[in-house]
Amino acid sequence: MQPTNQKRYYTPQFSEKAAVTVRRLAWALGVPMPKAVDQIISLLPSLFSPSVVCPQCKDKTKCQYCGFNKAAAAANAALSV
C-alpha cells in the first residue's frame, strides 16, 4: 500500500532490460527500485546539459521541480540530505 504522504506521478512501462538492470542496481545499492530510479534520475543533469533539454521542454510550469533547473536541483539536494 502506498503511504499517504507520497504521491505517484507516473508509472512507465520498463522494458525487460531496464527492469532487470534497475533491479540489480537496487540490490547493489541496498535500496528499493524506486529509490534506485530516483538516484539514476538525479544523475541525468550531469549527462545531458540543461541548455539542450530546457529549450525542448513542453511544460514550463514544473521548472521548480526539474533536475535540469540548477537552482531547483540544488534546493532539492539540500532538502534530501
C-alpha positions in Angstrom: 0.0 0.0 0.0 1.2 3.5 -0.9 2.0 5.8 2.0 -0.5 8.7 2.0 2.3 11.3 2.1 3.8 10.2 -1.2 2.1 11.0 -4.5 2.7 8.8 -7.5 3.3 10.9 -10.6 3.8 8.4 -13.5 4.5 4.7 -13.8 6.2 4.0 -17.0 6.4 0.5 -18.5 10.0 -0.5 -18.4 11.5 -2.8 -21.0 12.7 -6.1 -19.6 16.3 -5.0 -19.9 15.6 -1.8 -18.0 13.6 -3.5 -15.2 16.3 -6.2 -14.8 19.1 -3.6 -14.8 17.4 -1.3 -12.3 16.6 -4.3 -10.0 20.3 -5.3 -10.0 21.3 -1.7 -9.3 18.8 -1.5 -6.4 20.2 -4.7 -4.9 23.8 -3.4 -5.2 22.8 -0.1 -3.5 20.6 -1.8 -0.9 17.6 0.3 -1.7 14.1 -0.3 -3.2 13.8 0.0 -7.0 12.0 3.4 -6.8 14.9 4.9 -4.8 17.4 3.4 -7.4 15.4 5.1 -10.2 15.5 8.4 -8.2 19.3 8.1 -8.0 19.5 7.5 -11.7 17.3 10.5 -12.4 19.4 12.7 -10.2 22.4 11.9 -12.4 20.8 12.8 -15.7 21.7 16.6 -15.5 25.4 15.5 -15.4 24.9 13.5 -18.6 22.6 15.9 -20.5 23.0 19.7 -20.5 20.1 21.8 -19.4 20.9 24.0 -22.4 19.9 21.1 -24.6 16.9 19.9 -22.5 15.2 23.1 -21.3 14.6 24.6 -24.8 12.7 21.4 -25.7 10.6 21.4 -22.6 6.8 21.4 -23.2 5.8 22.2 -19.6 7.4 25.3 -18.1 5.2 25.1 -15.0 7.3 22.4 -13.4 10.7 24.0 -13.6 11.0 24.3 -9.8 10.8 20.5 -9.5 13.0 19.7 -12.5 16.5 18.3 -12.1 17.7 20.3 -15.1 16.9 23.6 -13.3 20.1 24.1 -11.5 18.6 26.3 -8.7 15.8 23.8 -8.1 18.2 20.9 -8.2 20.4 22.5 -5.6 17.5 23.2 -3.3 16.1 19.7 -3.7 19.5 18.2 -3.0 19.8 20.3 0.2 16.4 19.1 1.3 17.2 15.4 0.8 20.4 15.5 2.9 
